[in-house]
């Protein structure tokens, strides 16, 4: 009888904790709001603020940095100048906040991100998303470079995420734990992104992303394990941003660029993977990703 009562008490405490988390709505920090106010109203010294609230936020992963060149009236501030967004150290991540226009629509981009393996506290992984929330952004596109696991993937192909497997389990703040894991990627926007990219002649499909810590690339045995578990691509970022963005109520699309393949993991002449090669390969897909950006803007 005593053990039954103890179990009941445990479940009641678990229920009460879940209710408290569910009732707690995430709110952007004061620092995020200050930066947002500068982007939207007062500007940064010689930087002109946006005339209208941005309708799309984009995180530019490895090799995607050149997409900022598509913005009209582009303004740029280094993360280091802001003093709140952490400086990026990974190859291919410039570490800049960029805003501008695509025709008459305002867009904000993060040119690079930090990764868990860079030794930053977990809250640094999603401060860019917190800034998006402070800016009033309701739709985000997250991009990354990944290793391809599914046998018929090709280098340069775009995989629009439909789900993920989280092997890292970053200890996120309690207010972000209420995200429904089965509905994190926006189905309507993601399906439209795939169709648009395919019609434009780009290789693109839906897939499942395995989130690993890094910074080392996976071993042959790990590649085989991930394939057995149902992952299509594997990378070292994005999932914390997805969870936090959904907690803020944003609609999320994530595009992963295949930069190397696991299909030849047993080949004796397989060459080691280098970060510079990953950047160059990912950059080859920028036209396809920009097609997706235009589709997302058209949906607004």
N, C-alpha and C positions, 0 to 999 in steps of 0.2 A: 504493500500500500504506500509505504514511504517513497519507494522508487518511482511509483506512478505519479505521485504528487510532485516529485522533483522534476520529472519529465514534463509535466504540464506547465510548471513554472518556467522551465527553460524555453518551451515553445511560446509561452506568453511574452517572455522578454524578447525573443526573436521577432515576434509579430509587432510588438511595440516599437522596436528599433527600426523595422522596415517602414512602419507608418510614419515615424519621425523623419526618416530619410526622404520618404515620398512627399512629405509636406514641406520640406525644405527646398525652396527654389534657388538655383544658383544666381548670384548677382555679380556682375563685373566689379572688380576692385576699383578703389579710388584712382590708383595709378593708371589703370586701363581707361577710365573715364576722362582723365586729364589728357592723355594722348589722343583719344577720340575727339575731344573738344578742339584740339589743335588741328587735326585733320579736317574737321567739318567746319570750323568757324575761324579760329584766330591764326592758323598757319604756323609754320616754323621759320621765323626770321624771313628769309627770301622765298619761302615755299608758299604757293597760293593754296588755300584750302579748297576742298570740294564744294561745288555749288549746290549739289543735291546729295541726299543720303545714298550711300553705295548700295547697289542691289545684289552684288556678288562679291564674295571673298574667295581668293584663290591662294592655296599654299603650293609654291613651286618647289618640287623636290629635285633630286639629282638630275642634272642635264636640262631642266626646264626653265632655267633662269632667263633665257632670251625672250620668253613670252612677254616680258615687260615692254619690249620694243613695239608691241602692237598698241600700246596705250597712247592716246592723244593727250597733250598737255600734261605730260608725265612729271610727277614730283617724287623725289627719292630722299629717304632719311636712313642712315645706317642704324642698325640695332644698337650699336655702341653709343651713338649720340642720344638715344632715347633713355638709356640707363635702366630700363625695365625689362625689355625683351633681351633674352640672353644671346650673346655673340655665337654665331655658328662657326664650327671648326672643321666640319666634314668637307671633303672635296666636292666642288660643284655647288656649294651653298654660300652665296655672297653675304647673306645676313643683312637684308635691307627691307624696309617698309616702303612700298611703292603705291601711289594712287594716281588715277587719271580717268580718262573717258574712252569708251568705245561708242562712237557716234554720240548719242545723247544720253548714254547710261554711264553712271559712275561705278568704277571697279577699284577694289583694293587688293593688292597682292603682297604676300610675304615671299621675298626672293630668298628662299632657304629656310631651314628649320634646324632645331637641335634634336639629337637622338639620345635615348637613355644611356647608350654606351659612352657618351661624352662626359659622363660623371656629374651631370646637372641634377639638382633636386627634381622630383617628379613634376612639381607644379610648373617648372620651366618648359616642359614638353608641350603644354597647351596654352601658354600665355598668349600666343598669337590668336588662338580661337577666342579667348576671353576678350581680346581687343576687338575682334570681329563683332562679338556680342555687344560691346560698348558702342560700336558704330551703328548698331541697329541692323546688321546684316542678317538676312533670313535664309540665305542659300549659299552653300560653300562647295567648292571643288578642291579636293585634295589630290595631289599627284605624288608619285614615287617611282623609283626604279626597283626592279625585282628580278629574281631568278625564276625562270620558267620550269615548271615541274611536269605539266601535262605534255605527253609525247608529241602532239601535233602543233604545239606552239612554235612560233618563229621569233627570232630576234627582231625587236622593233615593234612587235604587236602590242596593242593596247588592250588591257584587261580591265573592264569596269567591274568593280567589286560588288558581289551580291551577298557576301558573308565573309567572316574571318574566323581564324583559330588563334586565340591569344595565348601564346606560350610564355609571355612575360608577366602578365598580371600586375601592372604597375599599381601601386597603392594610391589610388586616386582619392581625393577628398570625398567625404560622405555625400555631399549634395550631387555628385555625379554618378552615384551608384544606382540611381533609380532608372537608368536607361534600360529600355526593353531590348535585350540583346538580339531578339529575332526581327526587329524592325529598325535597324540603324541606317541602312542604305535606302535612299528613296527609290522605290521601284519604278514609278512613272518617269522620273527624270533620268534614271540610269538606263532604262530601256530605250528612251528617246535618244540618249547619247550614243548608244551602240548603233542604232539604226542610222543615225546621221553620219557617223564615222564610216560605216560600211558603204552607204550610198556615195560618199565622197571618194571611195576607193581605198580606204585605209583598213588594214586588218584589225578587227576589234571584236571582242566577245565578252560575256559575263564570266566571272570566276570567283574562286575562294582564295583568300589571302592568308598565309601563315605569318604571324608576327613573331619574330625571334629577336633576341637581344642584340646580337652582334658584339663587336664590330667584325669578327671573323666570319668568313663565308662558310657555308655548311659543308660538312664532310659527305662523302659518298653514302655512308650509312644513314646519315640524317636526311639526305635527299630521298632515299628510298622510303624511310619512315614517313616523311611528310606526304609523299605520293600515296602511300597506303592509307593515310588518314583523310585523304580527299582534298588536299590543298592543290591548287593550280599554279600558284606563284608564292614566292617567299621573300620577305623583306624585313626591314628593321625599324619601321616607323609607322605613322598614320593612325594606328588603332586608338591610342589615347586621344588624339584630336577628334576622331570620329565620335567616341563616347561623350566627350565634353560638348561637342557641337550639338549632338542630339539632346543632351541635357538642357541646353539653352533653347531648344526648339527649332534648330536650324534643319533645313532639308539638305541631305548630304549625298554627294556623288564623289566617288573615289576612282581615279584612273591610275593603273599600275602599268609601267612600261617594261616589257621583258627585255633585259639587257644581256642575259646569258642563259644557257640551257643546261638542264640536268640530264638530258637524254643521253649524253655521251659520257656520263660519269665513270663508266667502266673502261673507257678508252685509255690505253697506256700513254698516248701522245697528247692527252688533254692538257692544255696550257693553263697556268695559274690565272686567276682573275685579278685585274688591277683596277683601282678606282678611276683612273683616267679613262680607261676603256669603257667602263660603265657610263661615265658622263657623256662620252661621245656617242655611244649607242643610244642612250636615252634621248639625246638632243635630236636624233634623226626622226623622232616621233612628234616633234613640236607642232608640225602642221596638222596632224590628226587631232592633237589635244586642242589646238586653237579652233578647229572645226566644232569640237564639243563645247568650248566656251561660247561660241556664237550661238549654238543651239540653246544653251542654258539662258543666255540673254534674251533670245527670241521668245522663250517660254514665259518671261516675266510680263 
